């Protein structure tokens, strides 16, 4: 199970890197031929297209697999650092001294 989640996490990470690199920036054509970005200030925002939805889905998958991998790796460790510490026997307390 751990290996399957780890493989899904790895594939989602690689796909997210590739999809982010393929997207164009918001101001990619703002400075062409001396045009100012003033007309873009009042323009309506772009539609939430399929690439943006896929990016959001990949980000959610990465968050979920990260949480699952953290929980799975913590459950695998059942020992503590304190298990190796020797606790010295204390002398019995004498009342009144």
N, C-alpha and C positions, 0 to 999 in steps of 0.2 A: 504494500500500500504506500509506504514511504517513497519507494522508487518511482511509482506511478505519479505521485504528486510532485516529486522533484523533476521528473521529465516534463510534466505539464507546465511547471513553473519556468523551466529553462526554455521551452518552445515559446511560451507567452512573452518572455523577456526579449528573445531574439525578434519575434514578430513586432513587438512594440517599438523596438529600436528601428527596425526597417520602416515601419509605417510612419513614424515621426520624421524620419529623414526624407521620406517621399513627399510629405506635406509641404506646401508653400507657405511662406510667412504672410502675416497680415499686410505688411507694408512693402511687398515685393515690387510693386509697380508704382510706388508713390513718387519717386524722383526721376522718372523717365521724361526726357525732353523738357525739363524745367517745370513740370507741373507740380503744384503744391498739393498738399494733402488736405486742403480746406474743404474740398467737395466730399471727401471721405468722412469728415467730421459729422455731417448731418445725414449721411447715407444710412440706410437700414442695415442691420447686421446680416451677415450671410446665413444661409439656411444650415441647419444641423444635418449635414449630408451623411452618407454611408461611411465615409472614411472617418469622420469624427465619431460616429457611433461605434465603429469597430475599435477605435482607439480607446474609447471609454470602456468598452467591454473588456478589452485586454488589460486595462488598468485595474478593473475590478477583479479579474481573474488573478492577477499578480498579488493583489492585496489579500484575497481569500487563500491562495496557496501559501503565501508567506505566513499567515496566521496558522494554517493547518500544519505547515512544516515546523513551526515553533512549538506548537502543542505536541506534535509527534516526537520531536527530539527531546522535549522535557520529560515525556512519559517513559522514554527508553532508559533514562537514568534514574535508578531507584536507590543509588547509594549517595551518601552525603560526605562532605569533607570531614565532618565531625565524627563519622564512624571510626576513623583511624586515630582519634585522640584518646589517650588513656587518661581516665579520671582517677586521681590519687584518692585513696581511702582517707577520710578525715578522722581525726581523733574524736572520741565522744566528748561532748561538752559537759563540763561539770558546773552545776548551778551554784551560785553564791561566791564564786571566786573572782 
